[in-house]
Amino acid sequence: MIPAIRGTHDILPGEIEKWQLVERVARALCERYGYVEIRTPIIEREELFAKGTGETTDIVQKEMYAFTDKGGERVTLRPEATPSLVRAYVEHSLEQTLPATKIFTLGPMFRYERPQKGRYRQFHQFDVEVFGMNDPAVDAEVIDLAWSLIQALQIAQSELVLNSVGCANCRPRFQEALLAALGEDLPRLCQDCQRRAKTNPLRIYDCKVEADQPIIDRLPHSVDYLCEPCATHFAAVRAHLDGWGIPWKLSHRLVRGLDYYTRTTFEILGQTLGAQNALLGGGRYDGLVKDLGGPDRTGIGFAAGMERLVLALPEGVGVEPAPRAFVVGIGDDGRSEALKLLRELRQAGVAAQMEFEARGIRAQMKRADRLAARVTLIVGGDELARGDVTLRDMRTGEQQSIARGEVVPATARLLSGT
Ligand code: AMP
């Protein structure tokens, strides 16, 4: 046996229903909020993420599945969707072709991380992006969409956290204050933080090392260093959320792991998930489109981890099997009529199954039980002679004879609960 690669996983029946539910809910919400789907390649030029995600990020420095292809080109499996969506937006001038650039995508991402519960090397994201819209109401709409997703999935114990990391104008002042406040404590922080202090000091807030926490807790807060436009923007985002009754908490440490964020950042945390508790995260990235060679357009979005959404679903959600019919044929003639009925049921949109090998009625009924059939339709010699079919309601055990011509609509009615 050749096992699956560490950090990857198969999604099997029993679990796949939950994935389908999450995907269905995500797509339906996107439709309601006016987001259109696009799908981009899983493989991209390495440079797209070096530039987009950022040279100094852990993702680019340590986690990319990057390699030289047979043509000598440096390529990588995508570690996140945003740079790819920006690339597609620019490459196809989507600004001109779409009525509003509000897009979403669903698919696998790849990061060479240490696998644990809720963290994998191939994982899946539901990703939403809006380009070219600056109003704080857009930030609030994106957060509302994220919040509505969690509500629609009935994930109860979750918390929305919010921050603003400012812009190119005010961030330098905050970084200076941060380094000044660190002062003599800097050498006492972990090696990663020492490196972060040089390359991207904000990232120090991401540090999870226990011993560093008391020092980090004393550091200044980005919201106290916002310039006037950033402060006004952030106040408006919060006012919208308050007005809509969406509960949020300010989190000074929410700077997020990627380089491109400006102004609003947010995450939704799931309290049942353990260490990897971020269900989704996102924010504004007003310089990224231009940095990647596009027009000077703002952007905002979020990515939700599908595995984590599935893990956080309440017990019993998405495991209900689809109601099905099972057709039992007895004897050669019965079997041949049963096969005909099976096809008619499927054509009428009913999920229906049958035992293909010629077996006795008991074996066939047992199979119907295993498949959790809601209804069994029995066609034997007696039924053929009378021109009807025996319909057995598997929940109540009740049986009735139904005229052959009526059996398909009667079964469809029963399965749809009318
Ligand atoms: P990020 O792109 O790092 O902001 O991540 C956005 C979301 O993707 C997170 O909130 C997680 O839900 C999910 N995610 C990120 N990395 C992983 C991973 N290695 N395994 C599973 N889910 C992940």
Residues whose N, C-alpha, C, O or C-beta is under 5 A from the ligand:
A	BS01	AMP	E80 R111 E113 G118 R119 Y120 F123 A278 L279 L280 G281 A303 A304 G305 E307 R308
